[in-house]
């Protein structure tokens, strides 16, 4: 049977988010009512009840919710690329599975920037958190990391650690995959010739569970990855053919 067209795909990676699944997906359904949307959930081999809760949500709304489960844990970037293979929407809304991103912001950004007609070369709208529900130490970490990354990559983003990102699917498919690439989405999308925008979004307290990232793990991986992305960005982006009628041919909007 032909499937109805989808304008927006909500892509949510999950790892051990028992208790957060149903409330988050319920909010997504409520926020996007009236839109042609789908929800793709990727369970990164959770060891708690996350998989069962996702299966229940898919059973409740089989026309809206699809679930994929990794056979072994591979990280957030791998989960996003697993979901990308199944995306049908022209735009993809990334939300974190912990519920700290507010789905209402997705509807607001859609109505404000996409529904009226997005600039053709706009590749991603990045969330910029207006408040933080983390400790002061994590806030300081984030500020320092964002400043260093922005200086090194010139990626037009002030809060790349925010999980809220609305990405044009065509731009998403232009990106190379590597572990932790989700931390550098604005730089990679800009490298591919697309434009980057920002919108203020809410940052909410986690309902259940704990953060999966520690200071030392972020620091070690972050420094290595930053040097790698700096190398990649300095090697230039992709070619754009005249025959493609591609919005990037004009150098951006």
Protein Blocks (a to p, Z undefined) as FASTA:
>chain_A
ZZdddfbdcddddehighjlmmmmmmmmmmmgoiacddddddehiablmlmmmmmmmmmm
mmlbccdddfbdebjklmmmmmmmmpcbfbdcdddfklpacfklmmmmmmmmmmnopafk
lmbdcdddfbdcbdfklmmmmmmmmmmmmmmnonopablmbmbdcddfklmmmpccdehk
lmmmmmmmmmnopacddddddddddfbdcdfbdfklmmmmmmmmmmmmmmmmmnopaddd
fklopaklnopZZ
